[in-house]
């Protein structure tokens, strides 16, 4: 499963493991907690943390793009899995990422949906 490491904000010790396949969060924690989780999965990489710390995301900038997917300059993140059935894909403002992930962890689908915008 493809996943990216997203840092919540430059000044916070908070990281999200984001499933690019499901367009959904898999994990949230401090760097130490996230490193341990990634080691357990066999996916730990210092390079991923370095990119996340530098740009906001471990995703690589697509050729010809000025924006790193899920990074500081990416205003919206595509979300899907975990929303109420039949919702489909939606846009999540990056500024709402932490609240969205915490709502996902707690199973608050309605709150997750309220933080998103229609995907058009």
N, C-alpha and C positions, 0 to 999 in steps of 0.2 A: 504494500500500500504506500503511495506517495504521500509524504508529509513535509510540511515546512515548519520552521521554528520562527515564531513571531514574538518580538519583544514589545510589551505593552506600551512603554514610552521610554525615551532615552534616560530618564532619571529614576526609573523604577527597576527593582530586581524582581521582575515578573515576566515569565515566558509562557507562551502557548504553543503546544504541538497541534498543528492544524492539518487535517486530512484534506488534501487537494482532490482526492477521489470523491469523498462524500460532501465536500464543502461544509465541513463542520469541525468544531474543536474536539480534540481527543484528550487534552491534558492542560492544566495550568499549575504553575508552581514557581518557586524561586529558581535561580540558576542551579543551585546545588541539587534541589529536588528534581529538576528537569534533566540534569546530567545523569542522575541515578536512573531515572525512568528510561532515558535513551540508551544507557549502557545495558539495562535489562533487556531492551528490545534489540540490542546489537546495532544500534543506529547512531551512537555518539560520535561526534566529530567536532573538534575545536574550530575547524573552518566554518561550520554552520553557526556556531556561537559568535565568531568574529563578524560574519556577514550580518547576523541579526543585530549585533551591537552597533555596527556601522550604519546600516540602512533601515533597520526595523524588521528585517526579514531575512531568512536564510535562502530565500528564492533568488535565483539569478535574474539579472535584468535581461529581458528579451532583446535580441538584436534590433536596433532601430528605435527602441523605446527609451524615454527619459525616466520612466517610473519602474521601480522594483515592485513586483507583485507583493501585496501585503505589507509593503514598507511604509516609511514615514510619509512619503508623498502620494501614496495610494489612498485616495479619499474614501473609497468603498471596497468592501470585500464581499464576494459572492457567497451566500449561505444557502443551505438546503436541508440537509439531514437534521432531524431533531425538531423541525417545525411541525405544526399540526398537519395531519394527513391531507393531501390535496393542495397544499400551499404552493409547492413548487419552489423554484429558485427565487431568492430575494436579494436586495442590496443591504448591506450593513455598513453604516458609517464607521470608519476606523476608530473614531473617537468613542464609539459605544462598544468596542471590542471586549473590554474587560467585563462590563456588566452583562454582555451577551453570554460570554463564556461561563460566568458564575451562574447565570440563570439556567444555562444548559446543564451544568453539573448538578444543579438542584432540581432539574426536571420541570422548570417553569416555562412551558411552551408559550403560553399567552404573553408573558413578559418578553420572551425572545422575539415573538412575532411583532410586538409593539415597537421594538427597537429597529425594525427593518422597513425598507421601502419596496414597492413593487419593482420587479425585474422587467424592464422594458428595453 
